[in-house]
Amino acid sequence: MRVILKNFKVVELPREVTLNNRKGATMVMEGTIVVGYFQVRIKQIIYAFLKGPLVYTVSFVDKVESFESNLSIAQKAIESFTLK
């Protein structure tokens, strides 16, 4: 089945973050996912961290209407990550 990402835009510009003493960046995007006749508006926060030549990314995706209420749970999980 074909998945289409429609009308995606950055809604929070990239900003610097620190996770377990490692600097990185985060940004928030919003758009619509279309699968067949199914469409849903989503919001996504992406975290990116450098370690040597590698980039590690972690993201949280939810429906637009429930993103804010679930974000704190996702952030607690993300804050528990360590890069070794």
C-alpha positions in Angstrom: 0.0 0.0 0.0 1.3 3.4 -0.9 1.9 6.0 1.9 1.9 9.7 1.0 3.1 12.5 3.3 1.1 15.6 2.5 1.5 19.3 3.5 4.4 18.7 5.9 5.9 21.8 7.4 8.2 22.8 10.2 6.1 24.3 13.0 8.9 24.8 15.5 12.3 25.8 14.2 15.3 23.7 15.1 16.7 24.5 18.5 19.6 23.2 20.6 18.9 20.6 23.3 21.1 18.7 25.8 20.5 15.0 26.6 22.8 13.4 29.2 25.5 16.0 28.6 25.3 15.5 24.8 24.3 18.5 22.7 21.9 18.0 19.9 19.0 19.6 18.1 15.2 19.2 17.9 12.4 20.4 15.7 8.7 19.9 15.3 6.9 19.1 12.1 3.2 18.7 11.2 1.4 17.3 8.2 -1.0 14.6 6.9 -0.3 11.0 6.2 -2.5 9.4 3.5 -2.8 5.7 3.1 -5.5 4.7 0.6 -8.7 6.5 1.7 -7.3 7.0 5.3 -5.9 10.4 6.2 -4.7 11.6 9.6 -3.1 14.8 10.7 0.1 14.1 12.7 2.7 16.1 14.6 6.3 14.9 15.1 9.2 16.0 17.2 12.6 14.9 16.0 15.8 14.8 18.2 19.2 14.5 16.5 22.5 13.9 18.3 26.1 13.6 16.9 28.5 11.0 18.2 31.7 11.0 16.2 30.7 10.6 12.5 27.3 9.2 13.4 23.9 11.0 13.7 21.4 9.4 16.1 17.8 10.4 15.7 14.8 9.7 17.9 11.3 10.9 17.1 7.8 10.9 18.6 4.8 11.0 16.3 1.1 11.3 17.4 -2.2 12.7 16.1 -2.2 16.5 16.2 -5.1 16.6 18.7 -3.3 14.3 21.2 0.4 15.3 20.6 0.7 17.9 23.4 -1.0 15.7 26.1 1.3 12.8 25.3 4.5 14.7 24.7 5.7 14.7 28.3 5.5 10.9 28.4 7.6 10.7 25.2 10.1 13.2 26.5 10.6 11.2 29.8 11.4 8.1 27.7 13.7 10.1 25.4 15.5 11.6 28.4 16.3 8.0 29.6 18.4 7.3 26.5 22.2 7.2 26.6 24.6 7.1 23.7 27.5 4.7 24.4 
